[in-house]
Amino acid sequence: MRRRVMCPNEAREREGLSPRAGGDEFSQAWKQTVEIKKQPEGKE
């Protein structure tokens, strides 16, 4: 799955596991962003 050769549900099927919701789509981690919020000074 790391190489994105098969979707998660295909891998689960090979392992004898039931499919999961959204498992027929590939992760698009390169499109995800992380938002970092800074605390106002003096508040921790």
C-alpha positions as CSV (number, residue, x, y, z in Angstrom):
1,M,0.0,0.0,0.0
2,R,2.9,2.4,0.6
3,R,3.7,2.4,-3.1
4,R,0.0,3.0,-4.0
5,V,-0.1,-0.1,-6.3
6,M,-3.4,-1.2,-4.8
7,C,-6.1,0.6,-2.9
8,P,-6.6,-0.1,0.8
9,N,-9.7,-2.3,0.2
10,E,-7.8,-4.4,-2.3
11,A,-5.1,-5.1,0.3
12,R,-7.7,-5.8,2.9
13,E,-9.4,-8.3,0.6
14,R,-6.0,-10.1,0.1
15,E,-5.7,-10.4,3.9
16,G,-9.2,-11.8,4.2
17,L,-10.6,-8.6,5.9
18,S,-13.8,-6.8,5.1
19,P,-13.7,-3.5,3.2
20,R,-13.8,-0.2,5.0
21,A,-15.6,3.0,4.1
22,G,-13.5,5.1,1.8
23,G,-11.0,2.2,1.2
24,D,-11.4,2.3,-2.6
25,E,-9.7,5.7,-2.8
26,F,-6.0,6.5,-2.5
27,S,-4.7,8.9,0.2
28,Q,-3.5,12.2,-1.2
29,A,-1.2,13.2,1.6
30,W,0.7,15.6,-0.6
31,K,-2.5,17.7,-0.8
32,Q,-3.0,17.9,2.9
33,T,-1.8,20.9,4.9
34,V,-1.2,21.4,8.6
35,E,-2.3,24.7,10.2
36,I,-0.2,25.8,13.2
37,K,-1.8,28.3,15.6
38,K,0.3,30.3,18.0
39,Q,-0.9,31.1,21.5
40,P,-1.1,34.8,22.2
41,E,1.8,36.0,24.2
42,G,1.4,35.6,28.0
43,K,-1.1,32.7,27.6
44,E,0.1,29.1,27.9
